[in-house]
Amino acid sequence: MYKDIVIVSAVRTPFGRFCGSLKEYDYFELGALPMKEVLSRVNVSGDQVDEVYWGVGDTSVCKDVYTPVAARQTLIKAGLPPETPSVAIDKACVSAMSAVHYGCRAMVAGEIDSAIGGGATSFSQEPLIVRGLRWKGFRLGDVKMEDPLFALGYKDFNPVSVDTDNVAIEYGISRQEQDEWALRSHQNYGQAWEAGKFKEEMMTLEIPQKKGEPIVLNIDEQYRKDTTMEKLAKLPGIYGCRGVTAGNAPGLNDGATAILFMTKAKADQLGLKPLAEIVSMASIAISPHRMPEGPAYAAMKALDLAGLSLDNIGVMEINEAFAAVPLVSTLLMVEKDKEKAKALRKKTNINGSAIAIGHPNTASGARIIMNLMYELRRRGGGYALGAICGGLAQADACIIKV
């Protein structure tokens, strides 16, 4: 359990659709947007940040494909001093939450007093790959190009959607339940956006156009207002899945997130009002084929570290890597008691999650923390729990208090 580590600022970009409004943003420029804004909002200069921990996944989108130092290049673009140490963390979808976790560990160790944690992803900038051309002496004939986004996953393993589908079937979770959860995500997001709930966490972007006025983006592009059960039911399973479809899975999205957190003593020194306290964080890993169970195990570990139970948690988010993930994890957290799971789900993903918001994977973990934080503040306080799984079944969880 952590003590006296607080969040003082948190912000993100709107999340763009695949090849949508953010498709032309340079990877480092995209990440620099919230990194700069998170400091500006509380009038803190970059020299007050001891370290930057940055979630990074596929660096082939970077202009410097060969060993980019993505965290460092991003912080320099954001105007932080070049003397600021940084580290890029690649744990797939878990990365941005782990970025905050590692910063907390450094504070507990007494090595630093403040940090920025977050991450960025640009699926739209993903290049096609030609392998082996360098040494094959190519002179004539067709060149085979590979799309890393097709059957997204890991070459020596099943696509993550297939593993998720198998685990969902094992837990008795139907295609209809997954579609219902996907519809709920869009409905909850729409209601939250109309209520202005995302204004605190989301910076508005003005995106220059070659002709005409700039596009003003203040909503996540993945959200589909016209989603219905009928439309979801018509979609086929992906990669041979029986329950997982493009409709009950998130998109391939672009976006970036940043959280400024520090010791309470540092916040007092700078005259900053804490927005939330980080109570505990946990990282776990399980069998690589059991990904939907990961958030449950991470969440239970975080609860144990904090000395809390699910009854203490006012609101919760389990990232919708697929609709099956929160459905499986909520069942597992209550020992597969369906009635208890039903009650737990009522306070889970109340503002929607990745199916409606989008999932720029190495940014999402920090988004979950900030959305829960601002929700608690609107409610007048309490505890919140966020959890997220990542490729090959790692998972992180975070408990915050307002």
KOLMAR-739516 format. One record per residue: residue number from 1; residue in one letter; x, y, z of N, C-alpha, C in turn. Coordinates in steps of 0.2 Angstrom, whole numbers. Layout:
N
num,residu,nX,nY,nZ,caX,caY,caZ,cX,cY,cZ
NUM,A,X,Y,Z,X,Y,Z,X,Y,Z
...
END
This chain:
402
num,residu,nX,nY,nZ,caX,caY,caZ,cX,cY,cZ
1,M,4,-6,0,0,0,0,4,6,0
2,Y,3,11,-4,7,17,-5,4,22,0
3,K,8,27,2,6,32,7,9,39,4
4,D,4,43,4,5,50,2,8,51,-5
5,I,6,47,-10,7,48,-17,1,51,-20
6,V,1,57,-23,-5,60,-26,-5,62,-33
7,I,-10,62,-36,-11,64,-43,-13,72,-43
8,V,-9,76,-46,-11,83,-46,-13,86,-53
9,S,-12,82,-58,-15,84,-65,-15,78,-69
10,A,-20,77,-74,-21,72,-78,-25,74,-84
11,V,-23,72,-90,-26,74,-96,-24,69,-102
12,R,-28,69,-107,-27,65,-113,-30,68,-119
13,T,-27,66,-125,-30,68,-131,-37,65,-132
14,P,-41,67,-136,-47,63,-139,-43,57,-142
15,F,-47,51,-143,-44,46,-146,-47,45,-153
16,G,-42,45,-158,-45,45,-165,-46,38,-167
17,R,-50,37,-172,-51,31,-176,-45,29,-180
18,F,-45,23,-182,-40,21,-186,-40,24,-193
19,C,-35,28,-195,-34,32,-201,-39,38,-200
20,G,-41,40,-194,-45,46,-193,-42,52,-192
21,S,-44,56,-188,-42,63,-188,-35,64,-185
22,L,-32,59,-182,-25,60,-179,-20,56,-183
23,K,-22,53,-189,-18,49,-193,-12,52,-195
24,E,-11,58,-196,-5,61,-198,-1,64,-193
25,Y,-2,63,-187,2,66,-181,8,62,-181
26,D,14,65,-180,20,62,-179,19,59,-172
27,Y,22,53,-171,21,49,-165,24,53,-159
28,F,29,56,-159,32,60,-154,28,67,-152
29,E,26,70,-158,21,76,-157,15,74,-154
30,L,12,68,-155,6,66,-152,7,65,-145
31,G,12,62,-143,13,61,-136,15,67,-132
32,A,18,72,-135,20,78,-132,14,82,-130
33,L,8,81,-134,2,85,-133,0,85,-125
34,P,-2,79,-123,-4,79,-116,2,80,-111
35,M,8,78,-113,13,79,-108,14,86,-107
36,K,14,90,-112,14,98,-111,8,100,-107
37,E,2,98,-109,-4,101,-106,-5,99,-99
38,V,-2,93,-97,-3,91,-90,1,95,-85
39,L,6,98,-88,10,103,-84,7,110,-84
40,S,5,112,-90,2,119,-91,-4,120,-87
41,R,-8,114,-86,-15,115,-82,-14,117,-75
42,V,-8,115,-72,-7,117,-65,-1,122,-64
43,N,1,124,-70,7,129,-70,13,127,-67
44,V,15,121,-68,21,118,-66,26,118,-72
45,S,32,120,-70,37,120,-75,40,113,-76
46,G,43,111,-82,46,105,-83,52,103,-78
47,D,55,108,-76,61,106,-71,59,104,-64
48,Q,52,103,-63,50,101,-57,48,93,-58
49,V,49,90,-64,47,83,-65,54,79,-64
50,D,54,75,-60,60,71,-59,62,66,-64
51,E,57,62,-66,57,57,-71,51,57,-75
52,V,52,54,-81,46,52,-85,46,45,-87
53,Y,40,42,-86,39,34,-87,34,34,-93
54,W,35,31,-98,31,32,-104,29,25,-107
55,G,23,24,-108,21,18,-111,22,18,-119
56,V,25,13,-121,27,13,-128,26,6,-131
57,G,23,5,-137,22,-2,-139,26,-3,-146
58,D,23,-3,-151,26,-4,-158,30,3,-160
59,T,36,2,-159,40,8,-161,42,9,-169
60,S,39,4,-173,40,5,-180,36,11,-183
61,V,31,13,-179,28,19,-181,32,26,-180
62,C,37,25,-176,42,31,-175,46,33,-182
63,K,47,39,-183,51,41,-188,58,38,-188
64,D,61,37,-182,67,33,-180,65,26,-178
65,V,65,22,-183,62,15,-182,67,11,-178
66,Y,74,12,-179,79,8,-176,80,11,-169
67,T,79,8,-164,80,10,-157,78,17,-155
68,P,72,19,-157,70,26,-154,70,26,-147
69,V,72,32,-144,71,33,-137,64,37,-136
70,A,59,34,-136,52,37,-137,51,41,-132
71,A,52,39,-125,50,43,-120,54,50,-120
72,R,61,49,-121,65,55,-121,63,60,-127
73,Q,62,57,-133,60,61,-139,54,65,-138
74,T,49,62,-134,43,65,-133,43,70,-128
75,L,47,69,-122,48,74,-117,51,80,-120
76,I,56,79,-124,60,85,-127,55,89,-132
77,K,51,86,-136,46,89,-140,41,93,-135
78,A,39,90,-129,35,94,-125,38,99,-121
79,G,44,100,-122,48,106,-119,50,105,-112
80,L,51,99,-110,54,97,-103,61,98,-104
81,P,65,99,-99,72,100,-99,76,94,-102
82,P,81,94,-106,84,88,-108,88,84,-103
83,E,88,87,-97,91,84,-91,86,79,-88
84,T,80,79,-90,75,74,-87,76,67,-89
85,P,77,63,-84,78,56,-86,71,53,-88
86,S,71,48,-92,65,45,-94,66,37,-96
87,V,61,34,-96,61,27,-98,55,25,-102
88,A,55,21,-108,50,19,-111,48,12,-109
89,I,42,10,-108,40,4,-105,35,1,-110
90,D,37,-6,-112,33,-9,-117,30,-15,-113
91,K,24,-15,-111,20,-21,-109,13,-21,-112
92,A,14,-19,-119,8,-19,-123,2,-15,-119
93,C,-4,-17,-119,-9,-13,-116,-9,-11,-109
94,V,-4,-14,-106,-3,-13,-98,2,-7,-97
95,S,5,-5,-103,11,0,-102,9,6,-98
96,A,4,10,-100,3,16,-97,2,16,-89
97,M,-2,11,-87,-3,10,-80,3,7,-77
98,S,7,3,-80,13,1,-77,18,7,-77
99,A,18,12,-81,22,18,-81,21,22,-74
100,V,14,22,-72,13,26,-66,15,21,-60
101,H,14,15,-61,17,10,-56,24,11,-54
102,Y,28,11,-60,35,11,-59,37,18,-56
103,G,34,23,-57,35,30,-54,33,30,-47
104,C,28,26,-45,26,26,-38,32,22,-34
105,R,34,17,-37,40,13,-34,46,17,-33
106,A,48,21,-37,53,26,-37,52,31,-31
107,M,46,33,-30,44,37,-25,45,34,-18
108,V,42,28,-18,43,24,-11,50,23,-10
109,A,54,22,-15,61,21,-13,65,27,-11
110,G,62,33,-12,65,39,-10,69,42,-15
111,E,69,39,-21,73,41,-27,71,48,-30
112,I,64,48,-31,61,54,-34,55,57,-30
113,D,53,63,-32,47,66,-28,42,67,-33
114,S,43,67,-40,38,68,-45,39,65,-51
115,A,34,64,-55,35,60,-61,29,61,-66
116,I,30,60,-72,24,60,-77,24,53,-79
117,G,18,50,-79,17,43,-82,11,44,-87
118,G,12,40,-92,7,39,-98,9,36,-103
119,G,7,37,-109,9,34,-115,6,36,-121
120,A,8,34,-127,5,35,-134,5,30,-138
121,T,0,29,-143,0,24,-148,-3,27,-154
122,S,0,26,-160,-3,28,-166,-4,21,-171
123,F,-9,18,-171,-10,13,-175,-11,15,-183
124,S,-13,21,-184,-14,24,-191,-7,24,-194
125,Q,-1,25,-190,5,26,-193,9,20,-194
126,E,5,14,-193,9,7,-193,11,6,-200
127,P,17,5,-201,20,3,-208,19,-4,-210
128,L,19,-5,-217,19,-12,-219,26,-14,-219
129,I,27,-21,-218,34,-23,-217,36,-28,-223
130,V,42,-27,-225,46,-32,-230,51,-35,-226
131,R,51,-42,-225,56,-45,-221,61,-48,-226
132,G,68,-49,-224,73,-53,-227,76,-50,-233
133,L,73,-44,-236,75,-42,-242,83,-40,-242
134,R,85,-38,-236,92,-36,-236,97,-41,-238
135,W,96,-48,-237,101,-53,-238,99,-58,-243
136,K,93,-57,-246,90,-62,-251,92,-60,-258
137,G,96,-55,-259,98,-53,-266,92,-52,-271
138,F,87,-49,-268,81,-48,-273,83,-44,-279
139,R,81,-47,-285,82,-43,-291,75,-43,-295
140,L,71,-48,-295,65,-49,-299,60,-52,-296
141,G,54,-50,-297,48,-54,-295,44,-50,-289
142,D,39,-52,-287,34,-49,-282,38,-49,-275
143,V,37,-43,-272,39,-42,-265,33,-44,-260
144,K,34,-48,-255,28,-49,-250,29,-44,-245
145,M,23,-41,-244,23,-36,-238,18,-39,-233
146,E,20,-38,-227,17,-40,-221,13,-34,-217
147,D,7,-36,-215,3,-31,-211,3,-33,-204
148,P,7,-29,-200,7,-32,-193,0,-31,-189
149,L,-4,-28,-192,-11,-27,-188,-16,-32,-190
150,F,-14,-36,-195,-19,-42,-197,-18,-47,-192
151,A,-24,-50,-190,-24,-55,-184,-20,-53,-179
152,L,-21,-47,-176,-17,-44,-171,-15,-49,-165
153,G,-9,-49,-164,-7,-54,-159,1,-55,-159
154,Y,2,-62,-158,9,-64,-158,10,-70,-162
155,K,16,-70,-166,16,-75,-171,17,-82,-168
156,D,19,-83,-163,20,-89,-160,14,-91,-155
157,F,9,-87,-155,3,-89,-151,-3,-87,-155
158,N,-9,-89,-152,-15,-87,-155,-16,-80,-156
159,P,-20,-77,-160,-23,-70,-160,-26,-69,-153
160,V,-25,-64,-150,-28,-62,-143,-35,-63,-143
161,S,-39,-62,-149,-46,-62,-150,-48,-70,-149
162,V,-44,-74,-152,-45,-81,-151,-45,-84,-144
163,D,-40,-82,-141,-39,-84,-134,-45,-82,-130
164,T,-46,-75,-131,-52,-72,-127,-59,-76,-129
165,D,-60,-78,-135,-66,-81,-137,-66,-88,-133
166,N,-60,-92,-133,-60,-98,-130,-62,-98,-122
167,V,-59,-93,-119,-60,-92,-112,-67,-90,-110
168,A,-70,-85,-115,-77,-83,-114,-82,-89,-114
169,I,-80,-94,-119,-85,-100,-119,-84,-104,-113
170,E,-78,-105,-111,-77,-109,-105,-81,-106,-99
171,Y,-82,-99,-98,-85,-96,-93,-93,-96,-94
172,G,-95,-98,-100,-102,-98,-102,-105,-92,-104
173,I,-100,-87,-107,-102,-81,-109,-104,-81,-116
174,S,-110,-79,-118,-113,-80,-124,-111,-74,-129
175,R,-112,-75,-135,-111,-69,-140,-116,-64,-139
176,Q,-122,-65,-137,-127,-60,-135,-125,-56,-129
177,E,-122,-59,-124,-120,-55,-118,-114,-51,-120
178,Q,-110,-53,-125,-104,-48,-127,-107,-43,-131
179,D,-112,-44,-135,-115,-38,-139,-118,-34,-135
180,E,-122,-36,-130,-126,-32,-125,-121,-27,-121
181,W,-115,-30,-119,-110,-26,-116,-107,-21,-120
182,A,-106,-22,-127,-103,-18,-131,-108,-12,-132
183,L,-115,-14,-133,-120,-8,-134,-120,-4,-127
184,R,-120,-7,-122,-120,-3,-115,-114,1,-115
185,S,-108,-1,-118,-102,4,-118,-103,10,-122
186,H,-106,9,-128,-108,15,-132,-113,19,-128
187,Q,-118,16,-126,-124,20,-122,-121,24,-116
188,N,-117,21,-112,-114,24,-106,-109,30,-108
189,Y,-106,29,-114,-101,34,-116,-105,40,-118
190,G,-110,39,-122,-114,44,-125,-118,48,-119
191,Q,-120,45,-114,-123,48,-109,-118,52,-105
192,A,-112,49,-104,-107,53,-100,-104,59,-104
193,W,-104,58,-111,-101,64,-115,-106,69,-115
194,E,-113,68,-116,-118,73,-116,-118,76,-109
195,A,-116,73,-104,-116,76,-97,-110,80,-96
196,G,-105,80,-100,-99,84,-100,-94,80,-96
197,K,-94,74,-95,-90,70,-90,-83,70,-92
198,F,-82,71,-99,-75,70,-102,-71,76,-103
199,K,-75,82,-101,-71,88,-102,-65,89,-98
200,E,-65,86,-92,-60,87,-87,-54,84,-89
201,E,-55,78,-92,-49,74,-94,-47,75,-101
202,M,-51,77,-106,-49,77,-113,-48,84,-115
203,M,-42,85,-118,-40,92,-121,-43,92,-128
204,T,-46,98,-130,-48,99,-136,-43,100,-141
205,L,-43,97,-147,-38,98,-152,-41,101,-158
206,E,-37,106,-161,-38,109,-167,-33,106,-172
207,I,-36,103,-177,-32,99,-181,-31,103,-188
208,P,-26,106,-190,-25,109,-196,-27,105,-202
209,Q,-30,108,-207,-32,105,-213,-29,108,-219
210,K,-27,104,-225,-24,107,-231,-29,113,-234
211,K,-35,112,-233,-40,117,-236,-45,118,-230
212,G,-47,124,-229,-52,126,-225,-50,127,-218
213,E,-55,127,-213,-54,128,-206,-52,122,-203
214,P,-48,122,-197,-46,116,-194,-52,112,-191
215,I,-51,106,-190,-56,101,-187,-55,102,-180
216,V,-60,103,-176,-60,104,-169,-63,97,-166
217,L,-58,93,-163,-60,87,-160,-60,87,-153
218,N,-66,86,-150,-67,86,-143,-72,79,-141
219,I,-71,74,-145,-75,68,-144,-71,62,-146
220,D,-71,57,-143,-68,51,-145,-71,48,-152
221,E,-67,47,-157,-70,45,-163,-73,38,-164
222,Q,-71,34,-159,-73,27,-159,-80,26,-158
223,Y,-83,31,-154,-90,31,-152,-95,31,-157
224,R,-99,26,-157,-104,26,-162,-111,26,-159
225,K,-114,32,-160,-121,34,-157,-126,29,-160
226,D,-125,27,-166,-131,23,-169,-130,15,-168
227,T,-126,13,-163,-125,6,-162,-132,3,-159
228,T,-133,-2,-162,-139,-6,-160,-138,-14,-159
229,M,-142,-17,-156,-141,-25,-155,-142,-28,-162
230,E,-146,-25,-166,-147,-28,-173,-141,-27,-177
231,K,-138,-21,-177,-132,-20,-181,-126,-25,-178
232,L,-125,-25,-171,-120,-29,-168,-121,-37,-170
233,A,-127,-39,-170,-129,-46,-172,-127,-48,-179
234,K,-127,-43,-183,-125,-45,-190,-118,-46,-192
235,L,-114,-44,-187,-106,-44,-188,-104,-51,-187
236,P,-99,-54,-192,-97,-60,-191,-91,-61,-186
237,G,-90,-66,-183,-84,-67,-179,-78,-66,-182
238,I,-73,-64,-179,-66,-62,-182,-61,-68,-181
239,Y,-57,-69,-186,-52,-75,-185,-55,-81,-183
240,G,-61,-83,-185,-64,-89,-183,-67,-89,-176
241,C,-68,-83,-173,-71,-83,-166,-78,-84,-167
242,R,-81,-87,-161,-88,-88,-161,-92,-82,-158
243,G,-89,-79,-153,-92,-74,-149,-89,-67,-151
244,V,-82,-67,-152,-79,-60,-153,-80,-58,-160
245,T,-82,-51,-160,-83,-48,-167,-80,-41,-167
246,A,-80,-38,-172,-77,-31,-173,-82,-26,-169
247,G,-88,-28,-167,-92,-24,-164,-92,-24,-156
248,N,-90,-30,-154,-89,-31,-146,-81,-31,-144
249,A,-77,-28,-149,-70,-27,-148,-69,-19,-149
250,P,-63,-17,-146,-61,-10,-147,-58,-9,-154
251,G,-57,-3,-156,-54,-1,-163,-47,-1,-162
252,L,-43,0,-168,-36,2,-168,-36,9,-168
253,N,-34,12,-162,-35,19,-161,-28,23,-160
254,D,-29,29,-161,-23,34,-160,-25,38,-154
255,G,-19,40,-150,-21,44,-144,-15,44,-139
256,A,-15,48,-134,-10,49,-129,-13,52,-123
257,T,-10,50,-117,-12,51,-110,-6,53,-106
258,A,-7,57,-101,-2,59,-96,-5,61,-90
259,I,-1,58,-84,-3,60,-77,3,62,-74
260,L,2,68,-70,7,71,-66,6,69,-59
261,F,10,65,-56,9,63,-49,16,64,-45
262,M,15,64,-38,21,66,-34,19,64,-27
263,T,24,65,-23,23,64,-16,19,70,-13
264,K,15,69,-8,11,74,-5,15,80,-3
265,A,21,79,0,26,84,2,28,88,-4
266,K,29,85,-10,31,89,-16,25,93,-18
267,A,19,91,-18,13,94,-20,12,100,-15
268,D,13,99,-8,12,105,-4,18,110,-5
269,Q,24,108,-7,29,113,-8,27,117,-14
270,L,24,114,-19,22,118,-25,16,121,-25
271,G,12,120,-19,6,124,-18,0,120,-22
272,L,1,114,-24,-4,110,-28,-9,107,-24
273,K,-15,107,-26,-21,103,-23,-21,96,-26
274,P,-20,91,-22,-21,84,-24,-28,83,-27
275,L,-28,79,-33,-34,77,-36,-36,70,-33
276,A,-32,66,-32,-33,59,-29,-27,57,-26
277,E,-27,52,-22,-22,48,-19,-21,41,-22
278,I,-15,39,-24,-14,32,-27,-13,28,-21
279,V,-18,23,-20,-18,19,-14,-14,13,-15
280,S,-15,9,-20,-11,3,-22,-11,2,-29
281,M,-5,-2,-31,-5,-4,-38,-2,-11,-38
282,A,-4,-15,-43,-2,-22,-44,-1,-24,-51
283,S,4,-28,-52,6,-31,-58,6,-38,-58
284,I,3,-42,-62,3,-49,-62,4,-52,-69
285,A,5,-58,-70,5,-62,-76,3,-69,-75
286,I,-1,-71,-80,-4,-78,-80,-2,-82,-86
287,S,-5,-88,-87,-4,-92,-93,-6,-87,-99
288,P,-1,-87,-104,-2,-82,-110,-9,-83,-114
289,H,-12,-89,-113,-19,-90,-116,-25,-88,-112
290,R,-24,-85,-106,-29,-84,-101,-31,-76,-100
291,M,-29,-72,-105,-29,-65,-105,-36,-62,-101
292,P,-42,-64,-103,-48,-61,-100,-48,-62,-92
293,E,-44,-66,-89,-44,-67,-82,-39,-62,-79
294,G,-34,-59,-82,-29,-55,-80,-31,-50,-75
295,P,-36,-45,-78,-38,-40,-74,-41,-42,-67
296,A,-44,-47,-66,-47,-50,-60,-42,-51,-55
297,Y,-37,-55,-57,-31,-57,-53,-27,-50,-51
298,A,-26,-46,-55,-23,-40,-54,-27,-35,-49
299,A,-33,-35,-50,-38,-31,-45,-38,-34,-38
300,M,-38,-41,-38,-38,-44,-31,-32,-43,-28
301,K,-26,-43,-31,-20,-42,-28,-19,-34,-26
302,A,-22,-30,-30,-22,-23,-27,-26,-22,-21
303,L,-32,-25,-21,-37,-25,-15,-33,-27,-9
304,D,-30,-33,-10,-26,-36,-4,-21,-31,-2
305,L,-17,-28,-6,-12,-23,-4,-14,-17,-1
306,A,-20,-15,-2,-24,-10,1,-27,-11,7
307,G,-28,-18,8,-33,-20,14,-40,-18,13
308,L,-42,-18,7,-49,-17,5,-53,-23,2
309,S,-59,-22,1,-63,-27,-2,-67,-24,-8
310,L,-71,-28,-12,-75,-25,-17,-80,-20,-14
311,D,-82,-22,-8,-88,-18,-5,-85,-10,-4
312,N,-79,-9,-4,-76,-3,-2,-76,1,-9
313,I,-76,-2,-15,-75,1,-21,-82,4,-24
314,G,-82,11,-25,-88,14,-27,-89,14,-35
315,V,-83,14,-38,-84,13,-46,-78,10,-48
316,M,-78,6,-54,-73,2,-56,-73,2,-64
317,E,-67,1,-67,-67,0,-74,-62,-5,-75
318,I,-64,-10,-79,-60,-15,-82,-60,-14,-90
319,N,-54,-13,-92,-53,-11,-99,-56,-16,-104
320,E,-60,-13,-109,-63,-18,-114,-59,-20,-119
321,A,-54,-23,-118,-49,-26,-123,-54,-30,-128
322,F,-59,-33,-125,-65,-36,-128,-70,-36,-123
323,A,-76,-36,-125,-82,-36,-121,-81,-42,-116
324,A,-78,-47,-118,-78,-53,-114,-73,-52,-108
325,V,-69,-47,-109,-64,-47,-103,-67,-44,-97
326,P,-71,-39,-97,-74,-37,-90,-80,-42,-88
327,L,-83,-46,-93,-88,-51,-91,-84,-57,-88
328,V,-79,-59,-90,-75,-64,-87,-72,-62,-80
329,S,-69,-56,-80,-66,-54,-74,-70,-53,-68
330,T,-76,-50,-70,-81,-49,-65,-84,-55,-62
331,L,-85,-60,-66,-87,-67,-63,-81,-70,-59
332,L,-75,-69,-61,-70,-72,-57,-69,-69,-51
333,M,-70,-62,-51,-69,-58,-44,-74,-60,-39
334,V,-79,-63,-41,-84,-65,-36,-85,-73,-36
335,E,-80,-76,-38,-80,-84,-38,-86,-87,-42
336,K,-87,-83,-47,-91,-86,-53,-99,-86,-50
337,D,-100,-82,-45,-107,-81,-43,-111,-76,-48
338,K,-115,-78,-52,-118,-74,-57,-122,-68,-54
339,E,-126,-69,-49,-129,-63,-46,-125,-58,-43
340,K,-119,-60,-40,-114,-55,-37,-111,-52,-43
341,A,-110,-56,-48,-106,-53,-54,-111,-47,-57
342,K,-117,-49,-58,-122,-44,-60,-122,-38,-56
343,A,-122,-38,-50,-122,-32,-45,-115,-28,-46
344,L,-109,-32,-47,-103,-29,-48,-103,-25,-54
345,R,-106,-28,-60,-106,-24,-66,-109,-18,-66
346,K,-114,-17,-62,-118,-11,-62,-113,-5,-60
347,K,-108,-6,-56,-103,0,-55,-97,-1,-59
348,T,-97,-5,-64,-91,-6,-69,-92,-3,-75
349,N,-87,1,-78,-87,4,-84,-93,9,-85
350,I,-95,13,-80,-101,17,-81,-101,22,-86
351,N,-95,24,-88,-94,29,-93,-92,26,-100
352,G,-93,20,-100,-90,16,-106,-83,15,-105
353,S,-80,11,-110,-73,9,-110,-71,9,-117
354,A,-66,4,-118,-62,5,-124,-67,3,-130
355,I,-72,-1,-130,-76,-2,-136,-79,5,-138
356,A,-81,9,-134,-84,16,-136,-79,21,-136
357,I,-74,21,-132,-69,26,-131,-63,26,-136
358,G,-62,19,-137,-56,18,-141,-50,15,-137
359,H,-45,12,-140,-40,9,-136,-33,10,-140
360,P,-30,16,-139,-23,16,-141,-19,13,-136
361,N,-17,7,-137,-16,2,-132,-11,4,-126
362,T,-6,7,-128,-1,9,-123,-2,16,-120
363,A,-8,19,-121,-10,25,-118,-16,23,-113
364,S,-20,18,-114,-26,17,-111,-26,16,-103
365,G,-20,13,-101,-20,12,-93,-20,18,-89
366,A,-17,24,-92,-17,30,-89,-24,33,-90
367,R,-27,32,-95,-34,35,-96,-39,32,-91
368,I,-39,26,-90,-43,23,-85,-42,26,-78
369,I,-36,27,-76,-35,30,-69,-38,37,-69
370,M,-37,41,-74,-39,48,-74,-47,48,-74
371,N,-50,44,-78,-57,44,-79,-61,42,-72
372,L,-58,37,-69,-60,35,-62,-59,41,-57
373,M,-54,44,-58,-52,50,-53,-57,55,-54
374,Y,-58,57,-60,-63,63,-61,-70,61,-59
375,E,-72,54,-60,-78,52,-58,-79,52,-50
376,L,-74,50,-47,-74,50,-40,-75,57,-37
377,R,-72,62,-40,-72,69,-38,-79,72,-39
378,R,-83,70,-45,-90,72,-46,-94,69,-41
379,R,-92,63,-38,-97,59,-33,-95,62,-26
380,G,-90,66,-25,-88,68,-18,-83,64,-15
381,G,-80,59,-18,-75,55,-15,-77,48,-15
382,G,-72,44,-12,-72,37,-11,-67,33,-15
383,Y,-67,27,-16,-62,23,-19,-64,20,-26
384,A,-59,20,-30,-61,17,-37,-55,12,-38
385,L,-57,7,-43,-52,2,-45,-52,2,-52
386,G,-46,2,-55,-46,1,-62,-41,-5,-64
387,A,-42,-9,-69,-38,-14,-71,-38,-15,-78
388,I,-32,-18,-81,-32,-18,-88,-27,-24,-90
389,C,-29,-28,-95,-24,-34,-97,-20,-32,-103
390,G,-15,-35,-104,-11,-34,-110,-9,-40,-113
391,G,-5,-40,-119,-3,-45,-123,0,-51,-119
392,L,-2,-57,-121,1,-63,-118,-1,-63,-110
393,A,-6,-60,-108,-9,-61,-102,-5,-58,-96
394,Q,-3,-52,-97,-1,-48,-91,-6,-44,-89
395,A,-6,-41,-83,-12,-36,-81,-9,-32,-75
396,D,-12,-26,-75,-11,-21,-70,-17,-19,-67
397,A,-17,-17,-60,-23,-14,-57,-21,-8,-53
398,C,-25,-3,-52,-24,3,-48,-30,4,-44
399,I,-29,6,-37,-34,9,-33,-32,16,-31
400,I,-37,20,-32,-36,27,-30,-42,29,-25
401,K,-40,35,-22,-45,37,-17,-45,45,-18
402,V,-51,47,-17,-53,55,-17,-56,56,-11
END
